[in-house]
Amino acid sequence: MTQYLQIIYTVMWFVIAIGIFYVGRKNNLGITTTVTSAMFLFMGIWWLIDVLVPGVDFMAGVLAWVFRTIIALFVVAIALCYIQYRKSQK
């Protein structure tokens, strides 16, 4: 991936994180949006480190599996938060 495309991805993840956090707080959607924005913030930081450290490929090998595992844990946490939010709405 080219350097410019990685920078665009980094900015995109940060913008999505800020947008989700803002919308979640504005509409009082609970912890689900906070965890979701934290996931996108983590993705932005990961991509930023990948851009700033050109000697290490953070999207290949063991580091890619670490990234995928952390994202999977975030997705499970988001699902659990959403289920809890839906139960509290009934």
N, CA, C and O atoms as a CHARMM CRD file, in Angstrom:
* protein
*
  360
    1    1 MET  N      0.85300  -1.17200   0.00000 PROA 1      0.00000
    2    1 MET  CA     0.00000   0.00000   0.00000 PROA 1      0.00000
    3    1 MET  C      0.89500   1.23000   0.00000 PROA 1      0.00000
    4    1 MET  O      1.92000   1.27000   0.67900 PROA 1      0.00000
    5    2 THR  N      0.49800   2.20900  -0.75600 PROA 2      0.00000
    6    2 THR  CA     1.31800   3.41100  -0.84600 PROA 2      0.00000
    7    2 THR  C      1.21400   4.24100   0.42900 PROA 2      0.00000
    8    2 THR  O      0.28100   4.09000   1.21700 PROA 2      0.00000
    9    3 GLN  N      2.18700   5.11100   0.60900 PROA 3      0.00000
   10    3 GLN  CA     2.24300   5.95800   1.79800 PROA 3      0.00000
   11    3 GLN  C      1.00500   6.85200   1.89100 PROA 3      0.00000
   12    3 GLN  O      0.45000   7.02600   2.97600 PROA 3      0.00000
   13    4 TYR  N      0.57100   7.41600   0.77200 PROA 4      0.00000
   14    4 TYR  CA    -0.57900   8.32400   0.78500 PROA 4      0.00000
   15    4 TYR  C     -1.86800   7.59700   1.15700 PROA 4      0.00000
   16    4 TYR  O     -2.70600   8.13100   1.88400 PROA 4      0.00000
   17    5 LEU  N     -2.01500   6.39200   0.65900 PROA 5      0.00000
   18    5 LEU  CA    -3.21700   5.62400   0.97300 PROA 5      0.00000
   19    5 LEU  C     -3.24700   5.24400   2.45300 PROA 5      0.00000
   20    5 LEU  O     -4.31200   5.23400   3.06900 PROA 5      0.00000
   21    6 GLN  N     -2.09500   4.93600   3.01900 PROA 6      0.00000
   22    6 GLN  CA    -2.04700   4.63800   4.44800 PROA 6      0.00000
   23    6 GLN  C     -2.40500   5.86100   5.27900 PROA 6      0.00000
   24    6 GLN  O     -3.08200   5.74100   6.29900 PROA 6      0.00000
   25    7 ILE  N     -1.96000   7.02700   4.85600 PROA 7      0.00000
   26    7 ILE  CA    -2.30500   8.26200   5.56600 PROA 7      0.00000
   27    7 ILE  C     -3.79900   8.53900   5.46800 PROA 7      0.00000
   28    7 ILE  O     -4.41500   8.98400   6.43700 PROA 7      0.00000
   29    8 ILE  N     -4.38300   8.27900   4.30200 PROA 8      0.00000
   30    8 ILE  CA    -5.82500   8.46900   4.12700 PROA 8      0.00000
   31    8 ILE  C     -6.59800   7.52200   5.04800 PROA 8      0.00000
   32    8 ILE  O     -7.57600   7.92900   5.67500 PROA 8      0.00000
   33    9 TYR  N     -6.16100   6.25800   5.13200 PROA 9      0.00000
   34    9 TYR  CA    -6.80500   5.31600   6.04300 PROA 9      0.00000
   35    9 TYR  C     -6.68500   5.77000   7.49100 PROA 9      0.00000
   36    9 TYR  O     -7.64300   5.66800   8.25700 PROA 9      0.00000
   37   10 THR  N     -5.51700   6.26900   7.86800 PROA 10     0.00000
   38   10 THR  CA    -5.31500   6.74100   9.23100 PROA 10     0.00000
   39   10 THR  C     -6.27700   7.87300   9.55800 PROA 10     0.00000
   40   10 THR  O     -6.93300   7.84900  10.59900 PROA 10     0.00000
   41   11 VAL  N     -6.36400   8.84700   8.69200 PROA 11     0.00000
   42   11 VAL  CA    -7.27000   9.98000   8.90300 PROA 11     0.00000
   43   11 VAL  C     -8.72000   9.50500   8.93000 PROA 11     0.00000
   44   11 VAL  O     -9.52100   9.97300   9.73900 PROA 11     0.00000
   45   12 MET  N     -9.04900   8.56800   8.03700 PROA 12     0.00000
   46   12 MET  CA   -10.41600   8.05600   7.97300 PROA 12     0.00000
   47   12 MET  C    -10.82400   7.38700   9.29000 PROA 12     0.00000
   48   12 MET  O    -11.93000   7.61600   9.78000 PROA 12     0.00000
   49   13 TRP  N     -9.93900   6.56000   9.86600 PROA 13     0.00000
   50   13 TRP  CA   -10.27500   5.88400  11.12400 PROA 13     0.00000
   51   13 TRP  C    -10.46600   6.89100  12.25000 PROA 13     0.00000
   52   13 TRP  O    -11.36500   6.72800  13.07500 PROA 13     0.00000
   53   14 PHE  N     -9.62800   7.93900  12.29800 PROA 14     0.00000
   54   14 PHE  CA    -9.77900   8.95100  13.34600 PROA 14     0.00000
   55   14 PHE  C    -11.07700   9.74400  13.17300 PROA 14     0.00000
   56   14 PHE  O    -11.75200  10.04800  14.15700 PROA 14     0.00000
   57   15 VAL  N    -11.42700  10.07900  11.93500 PROA 15     0.00000
   58   15 VAL  CA   -12.66600  10.82100  11.67400 PROA 15     0.00000
   59   15 VAL  C    -13.88700   9.97500  12.04300 PROA 15     0.00000
   60   15 VAL  O    -14.83900  10.48200  12.63600 PROA 15     0.00000
   61   16 ILE  N    -13.85800   8.69500  11.69300 PROA 16     0.00000
   62   16 ILE  CA   -14.96900   7.81000  12.04700 PROA 16     0.00000
   63   16 ILE  C    -15.09400   7.69600  13.56800 PROA 16     0.00000
   64   16 ILE  O    -16.20500   7.72300  14.10000 PROA 16     0.00000
   65   17 ALA  N    -13.96800   7.56800  14.27000 PROA 17     0.00000
   66   17 ALA  CA   -14.00000   7.45800  15.73200 PROA 17     0.00000
   67   17 ALA  C    -14.60500   8.70900  16.36200 PROA 17     0.00000
   68   17 ALA  O    -15.44600   8.61000  17.25600 PROA 17     0.00000
   69   18 ILE  N    -14.18800   9.86700  15.90700 PROA 18     0.00000
   70   18 ILE  CA   -14.72000  11.12200  16.44400 PROA 18     0.00000
   71   18 ILE  C    -16.20300  11.26500  16.10900 PROA 18     0.00000
   72   18 ILE  O    -16.99400  11.69400  16.94800 PROA 18     0.00000
   73   19 GLY  N    -16.57700  10.90500  14.87900 PROA 19     0.00000
   74   19 GLY  CA   -17.97600  11.00400  14.46600 PROA 19     0.00000
   75   19 GLY  C    -18.88600  10.09600  15.27000 PROA 19     0.00000
   76   19 GLY  O    -19.95500  10.52200  15.70700 PROA 19     0.00000
   77   20 ILE  N    -18.48300   8.86000  15.47100 PROA 20     0.00000
   78   20 ILE  CA   -19.29700   7.92200  16.23900 PROA 20     0.00000
   79   20 ILE  C    -19.41200   8.38800  17.69000 PROA 20     0.00000
   80   20 ILE  O    -20.49100   8.32000  18.27900 PROA 20     0.00000
   81   21 PHE  N    -18.31600   8.85700  18.26300 PROA 21     0.00000
   82   21 PHE  CA   -18.35000   9.33300  19.64300 PROA 21     0.00000
   83   21 PHE  C    -19.28200  10.53200  19.78000 PROA 21     0.00000
   84   21 PHE  O    -20.06100  10.61100  20.73000 PROA 21     0.00000
   85   22 TYR  N    -19.20300  11.46800  18.82900 PROA 22     0.00000
   86   22 TYR  CA   -20.03700  12.67000  18.87300 PROA 22     0.00000
   87   22 TYR  C    -21.52100  12.32000  18.73700 PROA 22     0.00000
   88   22 TYR  O    -22.34900  12.80500  19.50700 PROA 22     0.00000
   89   23 VAL  N    -21.85100  11.48000  17.76000 PROA 23     0.00000
   90   23 VAL  CA   -23.24100  11.09600  17.53500 PROA 23     0.00000
   91   23 VAL  C    -23.77600  10.29900  18.72800 PROA 23     0.00000
   92   23 VAL  O    -24.92500  10.48100  19.13100 PROA 23     0.00000
   93   24 GLY  N    -22.94900   9.42100  19.28900 PROA 24     0.00000
   94   24 GLY  CA   -23.37600   8.62800  20.43600 PROA 24     0.00000
   95   24 GLY  C    -23.65700   9.47800  21.66000 PROA 24     0.00000
   96   24 GLY  O    -24.62300   9.23100  22.38200 PROA 24     0.00000
   97   25 ARG  N    -22.82200  10.47400  21.89800 PROA 25     0.00000
   98   25 ARG  CA   -23.03900  11.36100  23.04700 PROA 25     0.00000
   99   25 ARG  C    -24.22300  12.29600  22.81700 PROA 25     0.00000
  100   25 ARG  O    -24.98000  12.59300  23.74100 PROA 25     0.00000
  101   26 LYS  N    -24.37300  12.75500  21.57800 PROA 26     0.00000
  102   26 LYS  CA   -25.46500  13.67400  21.26700 PROA 26     0.00000
  103   26 LYS  C    -26.82300  12.99300  21.41200 PROA 26     0.00000
  104   26 LYS  O    -27.77500  13.60200  21.90100 PROA 26     0.00000
  105   27 ASN  N    -26.91600  11.73800  20.99200 PROA 27     0.00000
  106   27 ASN  CA   -28.18300  11.01300  21.02400 PROA 27     0.00000
  107   27 ASN  C    -28.32500  10.11100  22.23700 PROA 27     0.00000
  108   27 ASN  O    -29.30000   9.36600  22.34400 PROA 27     0.00000
  109   28 ASN  N    -27.36000  10.16900  23.15900 PROA 28     0.00000
  110   28 ASN  CA   -27.39200   9.38400  24.38600 PROA 28     0.00000
  111   28 ASN  C    -27.59400   7.89300  24.09200 PROA 28     0.00000
  112   28 ASN  O    -28.53900   7.27700  24.58500 PROA 28     0.00000
  113   29 LEU  N    -26.69900   7.32700  23.28500 PROA 29     0.00000
  114   29 LEU  CA   -26.82900   5.93600  22.86400 PROA 29     0.00000
  115   29 LEU  C    -26.09000   4.95100  23.76100 PROA 29     0.00000
  116   29 LEU  O    -26.11800   3.74900  23.49900 PROA 29     0.00000
  117   30 GLY  N    -25.44300   5.42000  24.79100 PROA 30     0.00000
  118   30 GLY  CA   -24.84200   4.52000  25.76800 PROA 30     0.00000
  119   30 GLY  C    -23.40700   4.14500  25.47400 PROA 30     0.00000
  120   30 GLY  O    -22.72800   4.76300  24.65500 PROA 30     0.00000
  121   31 ILE  N    -22.96900   3.11000  26.17100 PROA 31     0.00000
  122   31 ILE  CA   -21.57700   2.67500  26.13700 PROA 31     0.00000
  123   31 ILE  C    -21.20400   2.03700  24.80500 PROA 31     0.00000
  124   31 ILE  O    -20.02300   1.97600  24.46500 PROA 31     0.00000
  125   32 THR  N    -22.18300   1.56500  24.05000 PROA 32     0.00000
  126   32 THR  CA   -21.90300   0.89800  22.78300 PROA 32     0.00000
  127   32 THR  C    -21.13700   1.81000  21.83000 PROA 32     0.00000
  128   32 THR  O    -20.16800   1.38400  21.20200 PROA 32     0.00000
  129   33 THR  N    -21.56400   3.04100  21.72500 PROA 33     0.00000
  130   33 THR  CA   -20.87500   3.95300  20.81100 PROA 33     0.00000
  131   33 THR  C    -19.49500   4.33000  21.32600 PROA 33     0.00000
  132   33 THR  O    -18.58800   4.58800  20.53500 PROA 33     0.00000
  133   34 THR  N    -19.32700   4.36500  22.64300 PROA 34     0.00000
  134   34 THR  CA   -18.01200   4.66900  23.19800 PROA 34     0.00000
  135   34 THR  C    -17.02300   3.54900  22.88300 PROA 34     0.00000
  136   34 THR  O    -15.88000   3.81200  22.50900 PROA 34     0.00000
  137   35 VAL  N    -17.46200   2.30500  23.03400 PROA 35     0.00000
  138   35 VAL  CA   -16.59300   1.16300  22.72300 PROA 35     0.00000
  139   35 VAL  C    -16.31500   1.10900  21.22100 PROA 35     0.00000
  140   35 VAL  O    -15.19600   0.80300  20.80800 PROA 35     0.00000
  141   36 THR  N    -17.32000   1.40200  20.41300 PROA 36     0.00000
  142   36 THR  CA   -17.12800   1.41500  18.96500 PROA 36     0.00000
  143   36 THR  C    -16.14100   2.48800  18.55100 PROA 36     0.00000
  144   36 THR  O    -15.26500   2.23800  17.72200 PROA 36     0.00000
  145   37 SER  N    -16.26900   3.67800  19.11400 PROA 37     0.00000
  146   37 SER  CA   -15.32000   4.74000  18.77300 PROA 37     0.00000
  147   37 SER  C    -13.92200   4.39900  19.28400 PROA 37     0.00000
  148   37 SER  O    -12.93600   4.77700  18.65100 PROA 37     0.00000
  149   38 ALA  N    -13.81000   3.69700  20.41200 PROA 38     0.00000
  150   38 ALA  CA   -12.50300   3.26300  20.90100 PROA 38     0.00000
  151   38 ALA  C    -11.87000   2.26800  19.92900 PROA 38     0.00000
  152   38 ALA  O    -10.65600   2.28400  19.72800 PROA 38     0.00000
  153   39 MET  N    -12.68600   1.40400  19.32900 PROA 39     0.00000
  154   39 MET  CA   -12.16100   0.46700  18.34800 PROA 39     0.00000
  155   39 MET  C    -11.59500   1.21100  17.13900 PROA 39     0.00000
  156   39 MET  O    -10.49500   0.90300  16.68200 PROA 39     0.00000
  157   40 PHE  N    -12.33400   2.17900  16.62500 PROA 40     0.00000
  158   40 PHE  CA   -11.84700   2.93200  15.47600 PROA 40     0.00000
  159   40 PHE  C    -10.64200   3.80000  15.84300 PROA 40     0.00000
  160   40 PHE  O     -9.76400   4.02300  15.01000 PROA 40     0.00000
  161   41 LEU  N    -10.59600   4.28300  17.06500 PROA 41     0.00000
  162   41 LEU  CA    -9.43200   5.02700  17.53400 PROA 41     0.00000
  163   41 LEU  C     -8.21400   4.10300  17.57700 PROA 41     0.00000
  164   41 LEU  O     -7.12600   4.50100  17.16200 PROA 41     0.00000
  165   42 PHE  N     -8.38200   2.88500  18.07000 PROA 42     0.00000
  166   42 PHE  CA    -7.30500   1.90000  18.07000 PROA 42     0.00000
  167   42 PHE  C     -6.83200   1.62500  16.64400 PROA 42     0.00000
  168   42 PHE  O     -5.63100   1.55000  16.38800 PROA 42     0.00000
  169   43 MET  N     -7.78400   1.47400  15.71200 PROA 43     0.00000
  170   43 MET  CA    -7.40900   1.22000  14.32000 PROA 43     0.00000
  171   43 MET  C     -6.61000   2.38800  13.75300 PROA 43     0.00000
  172   43 MET  O     -5.63400   2.18500  13.03100 PROA 43     0.00000
  173   44 GLY  N     -7.02400   3.61100  14.08100 PROA 44     0.00000
  174   44 GLY  CA    -6.28900   4.78500  13.61000 PROA 44     0.00000
  175   44 GLY  C     -4.88600   4.83600  14.17000 PROA 44     0.00000
  176   44 GLY  O     -3.94000   5.15900  13.45100 PROA 44     0.00000
  177   45 ILE  N     -4.73800   4.52100  15.44800 PROA 45     0.00000
  178   45 ILE  CA    -3.41100   4.51800  16.06000 PROA 45     0.00000
  179   45 ILE  C     -2.54000   3.43300  15.43800 PROA 45     0.00000
  180   45 ILE  O     -1.35700   3.65600  15.18100 PROA 45     0.00000
  181   46 TRP  N     -3.12100   2.25800  15.19500 PROA 46     0.00000
  182   46 TRP  CA    -2.36600   1.16000  14.57800 PROA 46     0.00000
  183   46 TRP  C     -1.87000   1.56300  13.19200 PROA 46     0.00000
  184   46 TRP  O     -0.70600   1.34800  12.85600 PROA 46     0.00000
  185   47 TRP  N     -2.75800   2.14800  12.39000 PROA 47     0.00000
  186   47 TRP  CA    -2.36500   2.57900  11.05000 PROA 47     0.00000
  187   47 TRP  C     -1.32900   3.70500  11.13100 PROA 47     0.00000
  188   47 TRP  O     -0.40200   3.74300  10.32200 PROA 47     0.00000
  189   48 LEU  N     -1.47000   4.60700  12.07900 PROA 48     0.00000
  190   48 LEU  CA    -0.50800   5.69700  12.24300 PROA 48     0.00000
  191   48 LEU  C      0.87600   5.15600  12.59500 PROA 48     0.00000
  192   48 LEU  O      1.87900   5.61600  12.05000 PROA 48     0.00000
  193   49 ILE  N      0.93400   4.18900  13.49500 PROA 49     0.00000
  194   49 ILE  CA     2.21900   3.57400  13.82800 PROA 49     0.00000
  195   49 ILE  C      2.79200   2.86800  12.60400 PROA 49     0.00000
  196   49 ILE  O      4.00200   2.90100  12.37900 PROA 49     0.00000
  197   50 ASP  N      1.93000   2.22900  11.80900 PROA 50     0.00000
  198   50 ASP  CA     2.38600   1.56100  10.59800 PROA 50     0.00000
  199   50 ASP  C      2.98700   2.56000   9.61300 PROA 50     0.00000
  200   50 ASP  O      3.94700   2.24200   8.91100 PROA 50     0.00000
  201   51 VAL  N      2.42400   3.76500   9.56200 PROA 51     0.00000
  202   51 VAL  CA     2.95800   4.80300   8.66400 PROA 51     0.00000
  203   51 VAL  C      4.27200   5.35800   9.20100 PROA 51     0.00000
  204   51 VAL  O      5.20800   5.58600   8.43600 PROA 51     0.00000
  205   52 LEU  N      4.34600   5.57600  10.51200 PROA 52     0.00000
  206   52 LEU  CA     5.51000   6.23200  11.10500 PROA 52     0.00000
  207   52 LEU  C      6.71700   5.31200  11.26900 PROA 52     0.00000
  208   52 LEU  O      7.84600   5.79600  11.35900 PROA 52     0.00000
  209   53 VAL  N      6.50600   4.00400  11.31000 PROA 53     0.00000
  210   53 VAL  CA     7.60500   3.04700  11.45200 PROA 53     0.00000
  211   53 VAL  C      7.68700   2.23100  10.16200 PROA 53     0.00000
  212   53 VAL  O      7.10400   1.15000  10.08000 PROA 53     0.00000
  213   54 PRO  N      8.39900   2.73200   9.15800 PROA 54     0.00000
  214   54 PRO  CA     8.39900   2.05000   7.85900 PROA 54     0.00000
  215   54 PRO  C      9.16000   0.72600   7.84700 PROA 54     0.00000
  216   54 PRO  O      8.94300  -0.08200   6.94400 PROA 54     0.00000
  217   55 GLY  N     10.03100   0.47700   8.80200 PROA 55     0.00000
  218   55 GLY  CA    10.81000  -0.75400   8.79900 PROA 55     0.00000
  219   55 GLY  C     10.03500  -1.97400   9.25000 PROA 55     0.00000
  220   55 GLY  O     10.43000  -3.10500   8.96500 PROA 55     0.00000
  221   56 VAL  N      8.92600  -1.75500   9.95700 PROA 56     0.00000
  222   56 VAL  CA     8.12700  -2.87000  10.48600 PROA 56     0.00000
  223   56 VAL  C      6.76100  -2.83800   9.80700 PROA 56     0.00000
  224   56 VAL  O      6.09400  -1.80400   9.77800 PROA 56     0.00000
  225   57 ASP  N      6.35200  -3.99100   9.25800 PROA 57     0.00000
  226   57 ASP  CA     5.03900  -4.08200   8.61400 PROA 57     0.00000
  227   57 ASP  C      4.02300  -4.55600   9.65000 PROA 57     0.00000
  228   57 ASP  O      4.00200  -5.72700  10.02900 PROA 57     0.00000
  229   58 PHE  N      3.19200  -3.63700  10.09400 PROA 58     0.00000
  230   58 PHE  CA     2.20500  -3.95300  11.12500 PROA 58     0.00000
  231   58 PHE  C      0.98900  -4.68000  10.57400 PROA 58     0.00000
  232   58 PHE  O      0.11300  -5.08300  11.33900 PROA 58     0.00000
  233   59 MET  N      0.92200  -4.85100   9.27800 PROA 59     0.00000
  234   59 MET  CA    -0.21600  -5.52100   8.66500 PROA 59     0.00000
  235   59 MET  C      0.16400  -6.88400   8.09000 PROA 59     0.00000
  236   59 MET  O     -0.53600  -7.41600   7.22800 PROA 59     0.00000
  237   60 ALA  N      1.27200  -7.44500   8.56800 PROA 60     0.00000
  238   60 ALA  CA     1.70300  -8.76700   8.09500 PROA 60     0.00000
  239   60 ALA  C      2.26500  -9.56100   9.26400 PROA 60     0.00000
  240   60 ALA  O      2.76100  -8.99300  10.23800 PROA 60     0.00000
  241   61 GLY  N      2.18200 -10.86200   9.15400 PROA 61     0.00000
  242   61 GLY  CA     2.78000 -11.73900  10.14600 PROA 61     0.00000
  243   61 GLY  C      2.05900 -11.74600  11.48600 PROA 61     0.00000
  244   61 GLY  O      0.83200 -11.66000  11.55100 PROA 61     0.00000
  245   62 VAL  N      2.83500 -11.84800  12.54100 PROA 62     0.00000
  246   62 VAL  CA     2.28700 -11.94500  13.89600 PROA 62     0.00000
  247   62 VAL  C      1.55300 -10.66400  14.27900 PROA 62     0.00000
  248   62 VAL  O      0.51400 -10.72600  14.93600 PROA 62     0.00000
  249   63 LEU  N      2.06700  -9.51800  13.88600 PROA 63     0.00000
  250   63 LEU  CA     1.41600  -8.25300  14.23100 PROA 63     0.00000
  251   63 LEU  C      0.02400  -8.15100  13.60600 PROA 63     0.00000
  252   63 LEU  O     -0.88200  -7.56800  14.20100 PROA 63     0.00000
  253   64 ALA  N     -0.14400  -8.70900  12.42700 PROA 64     0.00000
  254   64 ALA  CA    -1.46900  -8.71400  11.79900 PROA 64     0.00000
  255   64 ALA  C     -2.43700  -9.57100  12.61500 PROA 64     0.00000
  256   64 ALA  O     -3.60600  -9.21700  12.77100 PROA 64     0.00000
  257   65 TRP  N     -1.94800 -10.69800  13.13400 PROA 65     0.00000
  258   65 TRP  CA    -2.81100 -11.55200  13.96100 PROA 65     0.00000
  259   65 TRP  C     -3.13700 -10.88700  15.29200 PROA 65     0.00000
  260   65 TRP  O     -4.24100 -11.05000  15.81200 PROA 65     0.00000
  261   66 VAL  N     -2.19600 -10.14800  15.84100 PROA 66     0.00000
  262   66 VAL  CA    -2.47000  -9.39300  17.06800 PROA 66     0.00000
  263   66 VAL  C     -3.55500  -8.36000  16.80100 PROA 66     0.00000
  264   66 VAL  O     -4.48900  -8.21000  17.58800 PROA 66     0.00000
  265   67 PHE  N     -3.42500  -7.64900  15.68300 PROA 67     0.00000
  266   67 PHE  CA    -4.41300  -6.64300  15.29300 PROA 67     0.00000
  267   67 PHE  C     -5.79400  -7.27100  15.12700 PROA 67     0.00000
  268   67 PHE  O     -6.78200  -6.74900  15.64400 PROA 67     0.00000
  269   68 ARG  N     -5.86200  -8.37200  14.41900 PROA 68     0.00000
  270   68 ARG  CA    -7.14600  -9.03800  14.18100 PROA 68     0.00000
  271   68 ARG  C     -7.76800  -9.54900  15.47300 PROA 68     0.00000
  272   68 ARG  O     -8.98500  -9.48400  15.64700 PROA 68     0.00000
  273   69 THR  N     -6.94200 -10.05500  16.37600 PROA 69     0.00000
  274   69 THR  CA    -7.45000 -10.54900  17.65400 PROA 69     0.00000
  275   69 THR  C     -8.03000  -9.41800  18.48900 PROA 69     0.00000
  276   69 THR  O     -9.09600  -9.56300  19.08700 PROA 69     0.00000
  277   70 ILE  N     -7.32700  -8.29400  18.52800 PROA 70     0.00000
  278   70 ILE  CA    -7.82500  -7.14400  19.29500 PROA 70     0.00000
  279   70 ILE  C     -9.11900  -6.61800  18.68800 PROA 70     0.00000
  280   70 ILE  O    -10.04500  -6.26900  19.41900 PROA 70     0.00000
  281   71 ILE  N     -9.19500  -6.55500  17.37200 PROA 71     0.00000
  282   71 ILE  CA   -10.43200  -6.10400  16.71000 PROA 71     0.00000
  283   71 ILE  C    -11.56900  -7.08800  17.00400 PROA 71     0.00000
  284   71 ILE  O    -12.70100  -6.66600  17.24400 PROA 71     0.00000
  285   72 ALA  N    -11.28200  -8.38300  16.98700 PROA 72     0.00000
  286   72 ALA  CA   -12.31600  -9.38400  17.30200 PROA 72     0.00000
  287   72 ALA  C    -12.81700  -9.20700  18.73300 PROA 72     0.00000
  288   72 ALA  O    -14.01500  -9.32600  18.98600 PROA 72     0.00000
  289   73 LEU  N    -11.91400  -8.92600  19.66800 PROA 73     0.00000
  290   73 LEU  CA   -12.33000  -8.68000  21.04800 PROA 73     0.00000
  291   73 LEU  C    -13.19000  -7.42700  21.14700 PROA 73     0.00000
  292   73 LEU  O    -14.16400  -7.39600  21.89900 PROA 73     0.00000
  293   74 PHE  N    -12.83200  -6.39700  20.39200 PROA 74     0.00000
  294   74 PHE  CA   -13.65900  -5.19500  20.35100 PROA 74     0.00000
  295   74 PHE  C    -15.05200  -5.51100  19.82100 PROA 74     0.00000
  296   74 PHE  O    -16.04600  -5.03500  20.37100 PROA 74     0.00000
  297   75 VAL  N    -15.13600  -6.30400  18.76400 PROA 75     0.00000
  298   75 VAL  CA   -16.43900  -6.64400  18.17400 PROA 75     0.00000
  299   75 VAL  C    -17.29700  -7.42200  19.17400 PROA 75     0.00000
  300   75 VAL  O    -18.49900  -7.18000  19.27600 PROA 75     0.00000
  301   76 VAL  N    -16.69000  -8.34900  19.90700 PROA 76     0.00000
  302   76 VAL  CA   -17.43100  -9.09100  20.93500 PROA 76     0.00000
  303   76 VAL  C    -17.91700  -8.13300  22.02300 PROA 76     0.00000
  304   76 VAL  O    -19.06100  -8.22300  22.46800 PROA 76     0.00000
  305   77 ALA  N    -17.04600  -7.21900  22.44900 PROA 77     0.00000
  306   77 ALA  CA   -17.43100  -6.24700  23.48000 PROA 77     0.00000
  307   77 ALA  C    -18.56300  -5.34700  22.98700 PROA 77     0.00000
  308   77 ALA  O    -19.48200  -5.03400  23.74400 PROA 77     0.00000
  309   78 ILE  N    -18.50000  -4.93500  21.73400 PROA 78     0.00000
  310   78 ILE  CA   -19.55700  -4.09600  21.16300 PROA 78     0.00000
  311   78 ILE  C    -20.87100  -4.86800  21.12600 PROA 78     0.00000
  312   78 ILE  O    -21.92300  -4.31800  21.45000 PROA 78     0.00000
  313   79 ALA  N    -20.81500  -6.13700  20.73300 PROA 79     0.00000
  314   79 ALA  CA   -22.03400  -6.95400  20.68400 PROA 79     0.00000
  315   79 ALA  C    -22.63800  -7.10500  22.07500 PROA 79     0.00000
  316   79 ALA  O    -23.85400  -6.99300  22.23600 PROA 79     0.00000
  317   80 LEU  N    -21.80300  -7.35800  23.07900 PROA 80     0.00000
  318   80 LEU  CA   -22.30900  -7.49500  24.44400 PROA 80     0.00000
  319   80 LEU  C    -22.90400  -6.18800  24.96300 PROA 80     0.00000
  320   80 LEU  O    -23.93000  -6.19700  25.64300 PROA 80     0.00000
  321   81 CYS  N    -22.26600  -5.07600  24.64600 PROA 81     0.00000
  322   81 CYS  CA   -22.79800  -3.76700  25.05100 PROA 81     0.00000
  323   81 CYS  C    -24.12900  -3.48700  24.36500 PROA 81     0.00000
  324   81 CYS  O    -25.04600  -2.93500  24.97400 PROA 81     0.00000
  325   82 TYR  N    -24.22900  -3.86900  23.09600 PROA 82     0.00000
  326   82 TYR  CA   -25.46600  -3.64300  22.35300 PROA 82     0.00000
  327   82 TYR  C    -26.60200  -4.49500  22.91700 PROA 82     0.00000
  328   82 TYR  O    -27.72900  -4.01800  23.05100 PROA 82     0.00000
  329   83 ILE  N    -26.30800  -5.75300  23.24600 PROA 83     0.00000
  330   83 ILE  CA   -27.32800  -6.62100  23.83200 PROA 83     0.00000
  331   83 ILE  C    -27.80500  -6.05600  25.16600 PROA 83     0.00000
  332   83 ILE  O    -29.00200  -6.04600  25.45300 PROA 83     0.00000
  333   84 GLN  N    -26.86700  -5.58900  25.97000 PROA 84     0.00000
  334   84 GLN  CA   -27.23000  -4.98300  27.25600 PROA 84     0.00000
  335   84 GLN  C    -28.05900  -3.71500  27.04300 PROA 84     0.00000
  336   84 GLN  O    -29.01900  -3.47100  27.77300 PROA 84     0.00000
  337   85 TYR  N    -27.69200  -2.91300  26.05100 PROA 85     0.00000
  338   85 TYR  CA   -28.44100  -1.68200  25.76000 PROA 85     0.00000
  339   85 TYR  C    -29.86000  -2.01700  25.31700 PROA 85     0.00000
  340   85 TYR  O    -30.81100  -1.36600  25.74800 PROA 85     0.00000
  341   86 ARG  N    -30.01300  -3.01900  24.46500 PROA 86     0.00000
  342   86 ARG  CA   -31.34400  -3.40900  23.97700 PROA 86     0.00000
  343   86 ARG  C    -32.21600  -3.95600  25.11800 PROA 86     0.00000
  344   86 ARG  O    -33.42000  -3.70000  25.15900 PROA 86     0.00000
  345   87 LYS  N    -31.61200  -4.69800  26.02800 PROA 87     0.00000
  346   87 LYS  CA   -32.38100  -5.22400  27.16200 PROA 87     0.00000
  347   87 LYS  C    -32.83100  -4.09600  28.08600 PROA 87     0.00000
  348   87 LYS  O    -33.91600  -4.16800  28.66400 PROA 87     0.00000
  349   88 SER  N    -32.02000  -3.06900  28.22800 PROA 88     0.00000
  350   88 SER  CA   -32.40300  -1.95300  29.09500 PROA 88     0.00000
  351   88 SER  C    -33.48100  -1.09200  28.45200 PROA 88     0.00000
  352   88 SER  O    -34.16100  -0.34600  29.15800 PROA 88     0.00000
  353   89 GLN  N    -33.66100  -1.16900  27.14000 PROA 89     0.00000
  354   89 GLN  CA   -34.68600  -0.38500  26.44700 PROA 89     0.00000
  355   89 GLN  C    -36.06300  -1.01100  26.55900 PROA 89     0.00000
  356   89 GLN  O    -37.06100  -0.32800  26.32800 PROA 89     0.00000
  357   90 LYS  N    -36.14800  -2.28400  26.90500 PROA 90     0.00000
  358   90 LYS  CA   -37.45600  -2.97400  26.96000 PROA 90     0.00000
  359   90 LYS  C    -38.18800  -2.70100  28.22400 PROA 90     0.00000
  360   90 LYS  O    -39.29400  -3.20600  28.41800 PROA 90     0.00000
